[in-house]
Amino acid sequence: MSQEILNIAVFQLDLVWEKPAANREKIDEWLRKANKKTDVVFLPEMFATGYSMNAAKLAEPMDGETVRWMKKCSSEHQLALCGSLIIREDNQYFNRLLFVEPSGEIHFYNKRHLFTMGNEESHFRKGTERLVVDYKGWRICPLICYDLRFPVWARNRNEYDILVYSANWPQSRTTVWNTLLKARAIENQSYVVGANRVGVDGNTISYSGNSQLIDPKGNILAEIGDHHKGIIIAGFSHSELMNFRAAFPVLNDADSFTI
């Protein structure tokens, strides 16, 4: 049975470049301030390091310090913690999103669409499978940043209820970010989470943030304005989602396809 209201939080951080300990410390501080009713906290892409291509130096194994820290935080605060980091596995590097439950169970997704204009494909191996996590009766599909531009990969055939984008999305393309997040919510009749960062990274790229929580009709439930650090939270209603899909069953008319 689904929990009726799932309380979702996004941490919009100014990430410290290639300093995992400093970023973990900041998130620790914010977790202590978070609403005690929070069910899931979403973090930006590569939340431990910023969007760095220095994979050989920064990569951690799946039993590394940041993963152990995520498990500790999830258990201590009794919430799921989700964000991407640089993972080393079988002598390969992945931009890997982890969804960590309070029980210690870890689900992961490897970024499929690597940002070729940033040479990401030269440093990381792309993913081949989408992830849908069943958490408290909600089906959650977490994706990463550049995946937002590819609607086929996100297409909902009644497989998920919440679509998530963990991102380092630059200020120069903010209009695209704002437009596509709403489009994904509307076309997939799904709640959408956009978790972005702020600040300037080690490559002098500026990020304005604009993290947001969106309902299946494309309405913004919560958002953070340009260049502000902070936390947003909103309650997603399972009955409202199901009632909307039943009253206006767009997904029933969706085209079939394979990837």
N, C-alpha and C positions, 0 to 999 in steps of 0.2 A: 504494500500500500504506500502511496506517495505522501510525503509530508506536504501539507497544503501550502504553506509559505516557506520558501527557501530564501534565507537572508544572504545576499551576495554583497561582498565588499571588494573594491579595487583599490590598491595602493599605487598612487601615482608619485613615483620617486625621482629624485635627481641622482642617478646612479654614479658612484665613484668609479672612475675608469680603472679597470683591471685590479680592483681591490676587493676580493670576496669577503674578507673579514669585516671591512667597513660597511659594506652593503648588508651583510647579515645583522650587524649590530643595529643599523637603522631600522631594519624590518622588525627586529626583536622589540625595539622601542615602540613602534607603531602597533605591534600585536598586543602589547600591554594596554594600549589606549583604545583598542577596537571594542566595538559593542559586544557584550558578552553573548548576545543572541546570534552572532554571526555564524553561518554554517560553512561558507566557503570564502577564502581570500584568494584573489587573483593578482599575480605580480607581472611586471613587464617581461618582455623577451630578454634573455641573458641577464637576468636580474642580479647575478653575482658579479658580473664583470663589465657590463655594457656590451654593445654590439662590436665585439673585437674578433678579428680574424686570426689572432695569435693563439690558435687552438693548441699547438704543441706545448706551449707554456702554461696555459690556463685550464686545460681539460682535467676533469676529475673522473674517477671511476664511479660506478653505481654504489659502491660502499664508501665513497669519499666523504670529506668533511661536510660539504654543503648538503648532500643527500641525508646524512645522519642528522644534521641540524634541522632539515625540513621535517623529518620524522619526529624529532624531539618537540619542535614547535607545534606540530599538528596534534600530538598527544597531549601536551601540556595545556593547550588552549581549547582542545576538543572541537577542532574545526578542520576542514580539508584545506590544504595549501597547494597552490598550483602556479607554476611559472616555468620558463625554460632556462637551461644552462648548458654549458659546454661539457659534453660527456665523452670519455674515451672508452671504447669497447672493441676488443679484438683488433687492436692496433689501427682503429679508425675513429674519426671524430664525428660527433653528431650535435646538431642544435636540437636538443631533446627537451620536450616539455614533460614535466612530472606532475602527476596528480596524486598527492599523498593524503591518505585517509588517517584519522586518529588511531585506527587499529594498527597502523604501520604498513598496511598494504599500499603498494605503489603501482600506478598505471602510467604508461609513458607513450608519447607520440614523437616521432622524429619528423622534423620539418620537411615537407615534400617539395615545396617550391622555393628553391634556394635563389637568393637575389644575385643574379648573374652580373648586374651592373656594379655590384659591390664585390665581385669576385668570390662570393661565398661558396660557389660550387667547387672551387679549387682547394678549399680547406675542409669542407664537410661532405659527408655522404648523405644523400637525400633519402627521405623515408618513402615507403611504398604502401603503407597501410594506415587507414584512418582509425581513430580511437573513439569509442563511445563508452563513457563510464556511467554505470548505474549507481547513483549516490542518493540515499534517502528517497528512493523511488523516482528520482529525476534522472533523465538520460542527458548526459552532458558531452558535447563534442568539442574538444579543445584543439584549436589550430594556431598557427604562428604567423604573425606579421604579413609577409608577402603573399601568403595563402589567400588573403582577403581579395586579391585581384582575380581569383580563379573560381567562378561560381559553380562550375561543374563538380569540383572537389568538395564543395560545401553542400551540394544539393541534398535536401532533406526528403526522404521517402518514408516519412513517419518513423525515422530511426532515432531522432533526438528531440529534446525540448529546449535545450540551451546551447547556443553556439558561441564559442569563446575565441577571441583573438588576443593573444599575448604578443605585444609588439614593441619595437623601437622604430616608430613611424615618424619620419622627419617633418619638421615644420613646413618645409617647402611644398609638401604634398598633403597638407591638412584638409583641403577641400575634398580630395579623393577619399581620405579616411572617413570624414563625416558622411559623405554620400554613400559609400559602399557599405558601411556598417548598417545604415538604415535599410538599404536595398536587401542585404542578406536577411534581416529580420522579416521584412515584408514578404519576400519571395519564398522563404522557408517556413513561414508562420511559426517563428521561434523567437524566444527571448535571445538577445545578443549582448555579450559582454565585450567591450573594447578596453583593454588594459595597456596603456602606453606610458612612456616616461617623459620627463622634462629635463631641461638643462642642455649643456653642450658636452659632447663626448671627446675622446682623445683624438678623433679625426676632425675636430672642429665642426661637426654636424650638430645643428640646433634642433631641439625637440620641444614642441609646444604642449604636448600632452593630449588634451581633449579626450581623456578617458570618459566612457559613458556606459550606461546601462539602459537598454532599449527594449520596449515591449514588442509583441508580434505584429502590432499595427504600425510600427515605426515611430512610436512616441518615445521621447527620451524621459526616463524615469529619474535619472540622476546623472550629473556630469560635472566635470571640473574644467574651468575656463583656461584660457591660454596661460602657459608658463607658471601655473600654480601647483605646488606640491600639496598632497593631501589624500584623504580617504573619502570615497563615496560608497554609499550602501543603499540598497533597495531590496524590498521583499518581492519575490516572484510568486505569483499565485498559480497553482496547478489547475484549479477549477476554472479560473478565467481563461487560461490557455486552452483547455479541453473544450470549453463551451464555445469559444471563438472558432476553433477548428471544426466543431460540429455544425455551427450555424453557417459557416462560410468555408466549405471543404475544398479549398483550392488544391491541396496536395493530392486529392483523388484524381485530378486531371493532369498531373505531371507526366512528362514524357519518360519512357523507360530508356535506359542506356547502360553501357558498361564502360569502365575505364581500363 
